[in-house]
Amino acid sequence: MVNRDGDRKVLAALASHGSDLSKPAHTIHFLYFKTVDAASAAADELRTAGYENVRVHRTPTKSEGKRVSGPWKFSCIAESQAVLSESAVFEASDRMTALAAKNGGDYDGWEASIEK
């Protein structure tokens, strides 16, 4: 079973700050991969699915050891406008988790703007 605690905590934080979860919000998803090819493959799928401002970057780190050995060396960041209903958030998280796993990566969650 998928743990929904992270998604629920973000939704609760947005609501506690006065966000109207029925309005579309600027949403950003964060995925991490070991290779640029894996990150780029995920980025291509996200662009095809309609996500905006999709980009791949080398993941910055202060630790020289981690810069050399990883584990996650490349990020894929994707943005969208989405209504943040619980079901829509769960669906997006499931999609991102599956996409990350398919390409040998990890989905690290999402953030969204506060809409009033």
C-alpha positions in Angstrom: 0.0 0.0 0.0 1.2 3.5 -0.9 1.9 5.8 2.1 -0.2 8.9 1.6 1.1 10.8 4.7 3.4 13.1 2.7 0.7 14.2 0.3 -1.8 14.7 3.1 0.7 16.8 5.1 1.3 19.1 2.1 -2.4 19.5 1.5 -3.0 20.3 5.2 -0.2 22.8 5.2 -1.6 24.5 2.1 -5.1 24.6 3.6 -3.7 25.9 7.0 -2.1 28.8 5.1 -5.5 29.7 3.5 -5.1 28.1 0.1 -8.3 27.4 -1.8 -7.7 23.8 -2.9 -10.5 24.0 -5.4 -8.5 26.5 -7.5 -5.7 25.4 -9.9 -2.3 25.9 -8.2 1.2 26.1 -9.7 2.6 22.6 -8.8 6.2 21.4 -9.0 7.3 17.7 -8.9 10.8 16.5 -8.0 12.3 13.3 -9.3 15.9 12.1 -8.9 18.0 9.7 -11.0 21.5 8.2 -11.2 22.1 9.0 -14.8 21.3 11.9 -17.1 19.8 9.5 -19.6 17.3 8.2 -17.1 16.4 11.8 -16.0 16.0 12.8 -19.7 13.8 9.8 -20.5 11.5 10.8 -17.6 11.5 14.4 -18.8 10.5 13.4 -22.3 7.5 11.4 -20.9 6.5 14.3 -18.7 6.6 16.8 -21.6 4.5 14.4 -23.7 2.0 14.2 -20.8 1.6 18.0 -20.8 3.8 19.0 -18.0 5.5 22.4 -18.4 8.9 23.8 -17.7 10.4 20.3 -17.5 14.1 20.4 -16.9 17.0 18.1 -16.0 19.8 19.3 -13.9 22.9 17.8 -12.2 22.0 17.7 -8.5 24.1 20.0 -6.5 25.7 18.7 -3.3 28.3 20.2 -0.9 29.8 16.8 -0.2 32.6 15.9 -2.5 32.1 12.2 -1.8 28.5 12.4 -2.8 29.3 14.3 -5.9 31.5 11.4 -6.9 29.5 8.4 -5.7 25.9 9.6 -5.8 23.4 8.0 -5.1 21.2 10.5 -7.0 23.1 12.7 -9.4 20.4 14.2 -11.7 17.1 15.9 -11.0 14.0 16.1 -13.2 11.7 18.9 -12.3 8.3 19.3 -13.9 5.6 21.9 -13.4 1.8 22.0 -14.0 -1.3 23.9 -13.0 -3.5 21.5 -11.0 -6.5 21.5 -8.7 -5.3 19.9 -5.5 -8.1 17.5 -4.6 -6.9 14.6 -2.6 -7.7 12.2 -5.5 -5.9 14.3 -8.1 -2.8 14.6 -5.8 -2.7 10.8 -5.2 -3.0 10.1 -8.9 -0.2 12.5 -9.7 2.0 11.0 -7.0 1.3 7.5 -8.2 2.2 8.6 -11.8 5.4 10.2 -10.7 6.4 7.3 -8.4 5.8 4.8 -11.3 7.8 7.0 -13.8 10.7 7.3 -11.4 10.8 3.6 -10.7 10.5 2.8 -14.4 13.7 4.8 -15.0 15.6 3.6 -11.9 15.0 6.8 -9.9 13.1 8.2 -6.9 10.2 10.5 -6.6 10.8 13.1 -3.9 7.4 14.7 -3.8 5.8 18.0 -4.8 5.0 21.5 -3.7 2.4 24.0 -4.8 1.5 27.7 -4.6 -1.0 29.0 -2.2 -4.1 30.1 -4.1 -6.7 32.3 -2.4 
